[in-house]
Amino acid sequence: MSNDWREIEKIAKKWIYEASDLIKASFAKSIHIETKSNENDLVTEVDKSIESFFFIK
């Protein structure tokens, strides 16, 4: 593995740990669940915030 790939892996792992902290913090709160395309396609504000977190990164 080249140094570039190792740096990418290091950054990705850091982001994943940061996102996991956000998810764990959400466990203490109540969540709002919505549907997307159908009643079986669920999404929460946690889903949306994690998606936004990675998009910003």
C-alpha positions as MATLAB code, in Angstrom:
seq = 'MSNDWREIEKIAKKWIYEASDLIKASFAKSIHIETKSNENDLVTEVDKSIESFFFIK';
ca = [
       0.000    0.000    0.000;
       1.422    3.370   -0.949;
       1.755    6.231    1.519;
      -1.139    8.045   -0.169;
      -3.489    5.126    0.485;
      -2.316    4.879    4.073;
      -3.033    8.566    4.608;
      -6.503    8.156    3.060;
      -7.144    5.155    5.308;
      -6.004    7.124    8.374;
      -8.320   10.046    7.554;
     -11.268    7.759    6.760;
     -10.884    5.945   10.075;
     -10.738    9.279   11.918;
     -13.987   10.382   10.239;
     -15.673    7.072   11.038;
     -14.764    7.375   14.714;
     -16.043   10.959   14.764;
     -19.303    9.862   13.140;
     -19.650    6.990   15.615;
     -19.375    9.487   18.485;
     -22.231   11.499   16.960;
     -24.334    8.351   16.584;
     -23.619    7.218   20.148;
     -24.568   10.667   21.485;
     -27.916   10.389   19.695;
     -28.844    7.257   21.686;
     -29.726    9.396   24.703;
     -32.217   11.454   22.688;
     -35.567   10.618   21.159;
     -35.530   10.430   17.385;
     -37.956   11.450   14.690;
     -38.508    8.849   11.970;
     -39.711    9.745    8.479;
     -40.248    7.718    5.339;
     -38.532    8.341    2.037;
     -39.824    6.633   -1.100;
     -42.179    4.197    0.673;
     -43.312    3.175    4.159;
     -40.473    0.655    4.459;
     -37.763    3.174    3.534;
     -37.089    4.904    6.845;
     -34.808    7.826    7.660;
     -34.031    9.630   10.925;
     -32.459   12.974   11.715;
     -29.415   10.950   12.804;
     -29.179    9.474    9.290;
     -29.415   12.938    7.796;
     -26.838   14.446   10.153;
     -24.313   11.662    9.514;
     -24.808   11.990    5.769;
     -24.229   15.735    6.092;
     -21.169   15.132    8.290;
     -19.519   13.002    5.597;
     -20.579   15.357    2.807;
     -18.918   18.293    4.574;
     -15.755   16.271    5.202;
];
